[in-house]
Structures are given as structure tokens and as C-alpha cells.
Amino acid sequence: MSDARLQAVLALPPERRHAWFLQRVRESGEAWGLYANGWALAKDAEGHDVLPLWPTHVFAQLCATRLWAAFEPRRVELTELLEQLLPELAEEAIPVGVFFNPEGEGWPVAAKELGSQLVGHASA
């Protein structure tokens, strides 16, 4: 992906990045988080934990700064995401922060809802 395209995607509003995330994860069969002895977590406006996920390694790497500087992008296959990670997050009531940008703006989605979104359109 060219740098201009990368910057254009990052400049999209959070809800558009969310749609881009869904399409890309369905197509590639993978999502990306940041990991170092555990997944990197963010906080929502109320101070609750959120697990950020990105559609590609490159976007995750761009956010591995400041508090996440020691974290490395880690691939999560779609089946693992749907069958393990999202159910665990739903059980712990931890939402997903979909496609954060380097400024820390993401789209919060309940883990169960994200799973439904990824599956619901997979055959469409």
C-alpha cells in the first residue's frame, strides 16, 4: 500500500475505518493486535479496557508508540478471532477498539457484535 493510500485510510472518520476493517479482515482472514506478554489494551471514555485491533500489520505497527512502544504486531487468524478471542472478550465485557489511528481514535464495538458483523457479511 502506498504511503498516500495509507494516510488516506488513516484520515477516514472512525466509522469509515470500521467498515474498511470489516472488509479487509473478511478478505484477508486475519486481524492484528499489539502484543508483549499480553495484548495491548486501551481505555474508553469511561476508563474501561478496550482491545484495539487493526486490519493489517502496517496499521498496527503505526500505533506501536508511546505506551505501546514495547509491543509488536501480532496476527490473529479470523477463525481464532471468532472462536476464541471475541468470545473471551464478550465474557469479560471488554469491547474491541476497531482500527485505532496513531492519535488514539478508534471505533468501540462490543466483542459479540463485532463477531456478528464479521460473520454476517462473510457470505454476502
C-alpha positions as CSV (number, residue, x, y, z in Angstrom):
1,M,0.0,0.0,0.0
2,S,1.4,3.4,-0.9
3,D,2.1,6.0,1.8
4,A,-0.6,8.3,0.2
5,R,-3.2,5.5,0.4
6,L,-2.1,4.6,4.0
7,Q,-2.6,8.2,5.0
8,A,-5.9,8.5,3.2
9,V,-7.2,5.4,5.1
10,L,-6.0,6.8,8.4
11,A,-7.7,10.1,7.7
12,L,-11.1,8.4,7.3
13,P,-13.6,9.0,10.2
14,P,-13.7,6.2,12.7
15,E,-17.0,4.7,11.4
16,R,-15.5,4.5,7.9
17,R,-12.3,2.9,9.2
18,H,-14.6,0.4,10.9
19,A,-16.2,-0.5,7.6
20,W,-12.7,-0.7,6.0
21,F,-11.6,-3.0,8.8
22,L,-14.5,-5.4,8.3
23,Q,-14.0,-5.7,4.6
24,R,-10.2,-6.1,4.9
25,V,-10.4,-8.7,7.7
26,R,-13.0,-10.7,5.8
27,E,-10.9,-10.7,2.6
28,S,-7.5,-11.4,4.3
29,G,-8.8,-13.8,7.0
30,E,-6.8,-12.0,9.7
31,A,-6.7,-9.1,12.1
32,W,-3.8,-7.6,14.0
33,G,-3.3,-6.6,17.6
34,L,-0.3,-5.4,19.6
35,Y,1.3,-8.0,22.0
36,A,4.0,-8.1,24.6
37,N,3.4,-10.6,27.4
38,G,-0.3,-9.9,26.8
39,W,-2.5,-7.9,24.5
40,A,-2.2,-4.1,24.5
41,L,-5.3,-2.5,25.9
42,A,-6.7,1.0,25.6
43,K,-9.2,2.8,27.7
44,D,-12.6,4.1,26.6
45,A,-14.1,7.4,27.6
46,E,-15.3,5.9,30.9
47,G,-11.9,4.3,31.7
48,H,-12.9,0.7,30.8
49,D,-10.5,-1.6,29.0
50,V,-10.8,-1.9,25.2
51,L,-8.8,-4.3,23.0
52,P,-7.6,-2.5,19.9
53,L,-7.4,-4.4,16.6
54,W,-6.3,-3.4,13.2
55,P,-6.8,-4.7,9.7
56,T,-3.1,-5.0,8.7
57,H,0.3,-5.3,10.3
58,V,1.2,-1.9,8.9
59,F,-1.6,-0.1,10.7
60,A,-0.9,-1.9,14.0
61,Q,2.8,-1.1,13.7
62,L,2.0,2.6,13.2
63,C,0.2,2.6,16.6
64,A,3.1,0.8,18.5
65,T,4.2,4.1,20.0
66,R,4.1,5.8,23.4
67,L,2.5,3.4,25.9
68,W,2.6,0.7,23.3
69,A,6.2,1.2,22.2
70,A,7.3,-2.2,23.6
71,F,4.5,-4.0,21.8
72,E,4.8,-5.8,18.5
73,P,2.0,-6.5,15.9
74,R,0.6,-10.0,16.3
75,R,-1.6,-11.7,13.7
76,V,-4.9,-13.2,14.8
77,E,-6.5,-15.5,12.2
78,L,-10.2,-14.9,11.6
79,T,-11.2,-18.3,12.9
80,E,-9.2,-17.7,16.2
81,L,-10.7,-14.2,16.4
82,L,-14.3,-15.6,16.0
83,E,-14.0,-18.8,18.0
84,Q,-11.6,-17.8,20.9
85,L,-10.7,-14.1,21.3
86,L,-14.0,-12.4,20.7
87,P,-16.0,-14.9,22.9
88,E,-13.4,-14.4,25.7
89,L,-13.7,-10.6,25.4
90,A,-17.5,-10.9,25.4
91,E,-17.4,-13.0,28.6
92,E,-15.2,-10.3,30.3
93,A,-17.3,-7.5,28.8
94,I,-14.3,-6.0,27.1
95,P,-15.2,-4.3,23.8
96,V,-12.9,-4.1,20.7
97,G,-11.5,-0.7,19.6
98,V,-11.6,-1.2,15.9
99,F,-8.9,0.3,13.8
100,F,-7.3,2.9,16.1
101,N,-5.3,5.6,14.4
102,P,-2.0,6.9,15.9
103,E,-3.9,9.7,17.6
104,G,-5.8,7.1,19.6
105,E,-9.2,7.4,17.8
106,G,-11.0,4.1,17.2
107,W,-14.5,2.7,16.9
108,P,-15.6,0.8,20.0
109,V,-17.7,-2.3,19.3
110,A,-18.9,-5.0,21.7
111,A,-17.0,-8.2,21.0
112,K,-20.1,-10.2,20.3
113,E,-21.4,-7.5,17.9
114,L,-18.0,-7.5,16.0
115,G,-18.2,-11.2,15.6
116,S,-21.7,-10.9,14.2
117,Q,-20.6,-8.2,11.8
118,L,-17.6,-10.3,10.5
119,V,-19.8,-13.4,10.1
120,G,-22.9,-11.7,8.9
121,H,-21.4,-10.3,5.8
122,A,-18.9,-13.0,5.1
123,S,-21.1,-14.7,2.5
124,A,-22.7,-11.5,1.2
